[in-house]
Amino acid sequence: MPIAVNAHSRVGRLLQIYEHVDGVVAAHFARVGADHRPPCAAGCAHCCGHVFFWTSLELFTGLFAYGGLHPGEFAKLTYQADKLAQKVLRKHPSVLPQVRGWLEYGQIPSPEDLAEHETRWKTVGELPCLFLLHGRCSIYPHRPLVCRTYGWTRVFLPKTQQLLTPNCPPFAADPRAGDTLVFLPEYDSLRERIEVMSAAIATSILPLVAWFYGCAEIRAGVWPEKHHRLACVEEWPREAASPLRATAF
């Protein structure tokens, strides 16, 4: 569903980032030709079983796009999240209660705690995305940055000096893939920009299941309503984005 937002609000700026990334991808494949496009098509959900970490702003936008503020829609997501949470708890009994402590009691995790936490999530195995319905993404126009780039984009992370390459097996197996990857050098700065805008809502960056398990406001369906004005209406100060001017829109 369309989201009516102030273009200079947090959600408005996030949607501009999404539009920019989509434009880079579209322009790239227009140059290399249709024969070199990745095998992504309606009904393909290969990447949607991986555990991805969402900022609060990306999650808010996804929730609002999914069901507006209708409590029944959030109840469906919560039910699915509870089932997936049981799988996680069987694998790592402490990982989700730890998240609840961070979100509900205002505990500030140390960098070491966060690194260990992310490592544990990597061993959980596949978890289908809560927004995946009947094999299709129910919030596709408002999916987060990682979903727009994962699988077939070459991304360089300056902080860790890592060059991330495709994780989509059908695309990575194509001998032509290395010549037709999308290169997004500003990925790290875009990611940082989203994290800065997200901080006023909630500073944590968590998998979807963890957000639903650990945040009582989300489970009650009041979190999007509470932050609606902050994220969708109120302007995000232009000067706040000045350290991240590497990407212009």
C-alpha positions as CSV (number, residue, x, y, z in Angstrom):
1,M,0.0,0.0,0.0
2,P,1.3,3.5,-0.7
3,I,2.7,5.4,2.3
4,A,1.9,9.1,2.6
5,V,4.9,10.8,4.1
6,N,6.7,14.1,4.2
7,A,9.6,13.8,1.7
8,H,12.0,15.2,4.3
9,S,10.9,13.0,7.2
10,R,12.9,9.9,8.2
11,V,10.8,7.6,6.1
12,G,10.8,10.0,3.2
13,R,14.6,10.1,3.2
14,L,14.7,6.3,3.5
15,L,12.5,5.9,0.5
16,Q,14.8,8.3,-1.5
17,I,17.7,6.0,-0.6
18,Y,15.7,3.0,-1.8
19,E,14.9,4.8,-5.1
20,H,18.5,5.7,-5.6
21,V,19.7,2.1,-5.2
22,D,16.9,0.8,-7.5
23,G,18.0,3.4,-10.1
24,V,21.7,2.3,-9.9
25,V,20.6,-1.4,-10.4
26,A,18.2,-0.6,-13.2
27,A,20.8,1.5,-15.1
28,H,23.4,-1.2,-14.7
29,F,21.3,-3.9,-16.2
30,A,20.1,-1.6,-18.9
31,R,23.8,-1.4,-19.9
32,V,24.7,-5.1,-19.7
33,G,21.5,-6.3,-21.3
34,A,18.6,-8.5,-20.3
35,D,20.5,-11.7,-20.9
36,H,22.8,-10.9,-18.0
37,R,20.2,-10.0,-15.4
38,P,20.2,-12.1,-12.2
39,P,17.6,-14.9,-12.1
40,C,15.4,-12.9,-9.7
41,A,11.7,-13.1,-10.7
42,A,8.3,-13.1,-9.2
43,G,7.9,-16.2,-7.1
44,C,11.7,-16.6,-6.4
45,A,12.3,-16.5,-2.6
46,H,15.7,-18.1,-2.4
47,C,17.2,-15.2,-0.4
48,C,14.2,-14.7,1.8
49,G,15.1,-17.5,4.2
50,H,18.4,-16.0,5.4
51,V,18.6,-14.1,8.7
52,F,18.9,-10.4,7.9
53,F,19.3,-7.6,10.4
54,W,16.9,-4.6,10.1
55,T,17.2,-1.1,11.5
56,S,14.2,0.2,13.4
57,L,13.4,2.7,10.6
58,E,13.4,0.0,7.9
59,L,11.2,-2.2,10.1
60,F,8.8,0.7,10.8
61,T,8.5,1.4,7.1
62,G,7.9,-2.3,6.3
63,L,5.3,-2.7,9.0
64,F,3.4,0.4,7.9
65,A,3.5,-0.7,4.3
66,Y,2.3,-4.2,5.2
67,G,-0.8,-3.4,7.1
68,G,-1.1,0.3,7.9
69,L,-2.1,0.5,11.5
70,H,-4.7,-2.3,11.4
71,P,-4.2,-4.5,14.6
72,G,-5.3,-7.7,12.8
73,E,-2.4,-7.5,10.4
74,F,0.1,-7.2,13.2
75,A,-1.5,-10.1,15.0
76,K,-0.8,-12.3,12.0
77,L,2.9,-11.3,12.0
78,T,3.2,-11.8,15.7
79,Y,1.7,-15.3,15.4
80,Q,4.3,-16.2,12.7
81,A,7.1,-14.6,14.7
82,D,6.2,-16.7,17.8
83,K,6.5,-19.9,15.8
84,L,9.9,-18.9,14.4
85,A,11.0,-17.8,17.9
86,Q,10.5,-21.3,19.2
87,K,12.9,-22.6,16.6
88,V,15.5,-20.0,17.6
89,L,15.1,-20.7,21.3
90,R,15.6,-24.4,20.8
91,K,18.9,-23.7,19.0
92,H,20.1,-20.9,21.3
93,P,18.0,-20.5,24.5
94,S,19.6,-17.2,25.5
95,V,19.7,-15.2,22.3
96,L,16.1,-13.9,22.3
97,P,15.8,-13.2,26.0
98,Q,19.0,-11.1,25.7
99,V,17.2,-9.0,23.0
100,R,14.2,-8.4,25.3
101,G,16.6,-7.1,27.9
102,W,18.1,-4.6,25.5
103,L,14.8,-3.4,24.2
104,E,12.4,-3.4,27.2
105,Y,14.9,-2.5,29.9
106,G,17.1,-0.1,28.1
107,Q,20.2,-2.2,28.5
108,I,23.1,-1.0,26.3
109,P,25.0,-4.0,24.8
110,S,28.8,-3.8,24.5
111,P,30.4,-4.2,21.1
112,E,31.6,-7.6,22.3
113,D,28.0,-8.6,23.2
114,L,26.8,-7.5,19.8
115,A,29.5,-9.4,17.9
116,E,28.7,-12.5,19.9
117,H,25.0,-12.0,19.4
118,E,25.4,-11.7,15.6
119,T,27.6,-14.8,15.5
120,R,24.9,-16.9,17.3
121,W,22.3,-15.7,14.8
122,K,24.4,-17.0,11.9
123,T,24.2,-20.5,13.3
124,V,20.4,-20.5,13.8
125,G,19.8,-21.6,10.2
126,E,17.2,-20.4,7.7
127,L,14.2,-18.5,9.0
128,P,11.5,-17.5,6.4
129,C,10.9,-13.7,6.3
130,L,7.7,-12.7,8.1
131,F,6.7,-10.6,5.2
132,L,7.0,-13.5,2.7
133,L,3.4,-14.5,1.8
134,H,2.6,-17.2,-0.7
135,G,6.2,-17.1,-2.0
136,R,6.1,-13.3,-2.6
137,C,7.3,-10.3,-0.7
138,S,4.3,-8.5,0.7
139,I,6.2,-5.2,1.1
140,Y,8.4,-5.4,-2.0
141,P,8.4,-1.6,-2.8
142,H,9.4,-0.9,0.8
143,R,11.8,-3.8,1.4
144,P,15.0,-2.9,3.3
145,L,18.4,-2.0,1.8
146,V,19.9,-5.5,2.3
147,C,17.0,-7.0,0.3
148,R,17.7,-4.6,-2.5
149,T,21.4,-5.5,-2.8
150,Y,21.8,-9.1,-1.4
151,G,22.8,-11.9,-3.7
152,W,24.1,-10.2,-6.8
153,T,25.7,-6.9,-5.8
154,R,29.4,-6.4,-5.2
155,V,29.7,-4.3,-2.1
156,F,33.0,-3.0,-0.6
157,L,32.9,-2.2,3.2
158,P,35.7,0.3,4.0
159,K,35.6,-0.2,7.7
160,T,36.4,-3.9,7.5
161,Q,38.1,-3.8,4.0
162,Q,35.7,-6.6,2.9
163,L,34.5,-7.1,-0.7
164,L,31.2,-8.9,-0.5
165,T,30.3,-11.0,-3.6
166,P,27.1,-12.8,-4.7
167,N,25.3,-15.2,-2.4
168,C,22.6,-16.2,-4.9
169,P,23.7,-19.7,-6.0
170,P,22.1,-19.6,-9.5
171,F,23.7,-16.3,-10.3
172,A,27.1,-17.0,-8.7
173,A,27.2,-20.3,-10.7
174,D,26.9,-18.4,-14.0
175,P,30.4,-17.9,-15.5
176,R,29.3,-14.5,-16.8
177,A,28.2,-13.3,-13.3
178,G,31.6,-11.7,-12.4
179,D,31.4,-9.4,-15.4
180,T,27.8,-8.3,-14.8
181,L,27.6,-7.7,-11.0
182,V,26.2,-4.4,-9.8
183,F,28.9,-2.5,-7.9
184,L,27.6,-0.2,-5.2
185,P,30.6,1.6,-3.7
186,E,28.4,3.8,-1.5
187,Y,26.7,0.9,0.2
188,D,28.5,1.5,3.5
189,S,27.6,5.2,3.7
190,L,24.0,4.5,2.8
191,R,23.8,1.9,5.6
192,E,25.3,4.3,8.0
193,R,22.9,7.1,7.0
194,I,19.9,4.8,7.6
195,E,21.3,3.8,11.0
196,V,21.7,7.5,12.0
197,M,18.1,8.2,11.0
198,S,16.9,5.1,12.9
199,A,18.5,6.0,16.2
200,A,15.6,8.3,17.4
201,I,13.2,5.3,17.0
202,A,15.3,2.5,18.4
203,T,19.0,2.1,18.2
204,S,19.0,-1.7,17.9
205,I,19.7,-3.5,14.6
206,L,18.1,-6.9,14.8
207,P,16.5,-9.8,12.8
208,L,12.7,-9.6,12.4
209,V,12.0,-12.4,14.8
210,A,14.1,-10.7,17.5
211,W,12.2,-7.4,17.0
212,F,8.8,-9.1,17.5
213,Y,10.0,-11.2,20.4
214,G,11.8,-8.5,22.3
215,C,9.7,-5.4,21.8
216,A,6.4,-5.4,23.6
217,E,5.2,-2.3,21.7
218,I,5.5,-4.1,18.4
219,R,3.7,-7.2,19.7
220,A,0.8,-4.9,20.9
221,G,0.6,-3.2,17.5
222,V,1.2,0.3,19.0
223,W,4.8,0.8,18.0
224,P,4.1,2.1,14.5
225,E,1.3,4.3,15.7
226,K,3.5,5.8,18.5
227,H,6.3,6.7,16.0
228,H,4.2,7.6,13.1
229,R,4.7,11.4,13.4
230,L,8.4,11.1,14.2
231,A,9.2,8.9,11.2
232,C,6.6,9.9,8.6
233,V,5.7,13.5,9.3
234,E,8.3,15.4,11.1
235,E,11.2,16.7,9.0
236,W,14.6,15.1,9.5
237,P,17.1,18.1,9.8
238,R,19.2,18.5,6.7
239,E,22.3,19.3,8.7
240,A,22.0,16.0,10.5
241,A,22.9,14.2,7.2
242,S,25.9,16.4,6.4
243,P,28.6,13.9,7.5
244,L,27.2,11.4,4.9
245,R,27.1,13.6,1.8
246,A,29.0,11.0,-0.3
247,T,25.7,10.1,-1.9
248,A,23.6,12.8,-3.5
249,F,20.0,12.4,-4.6
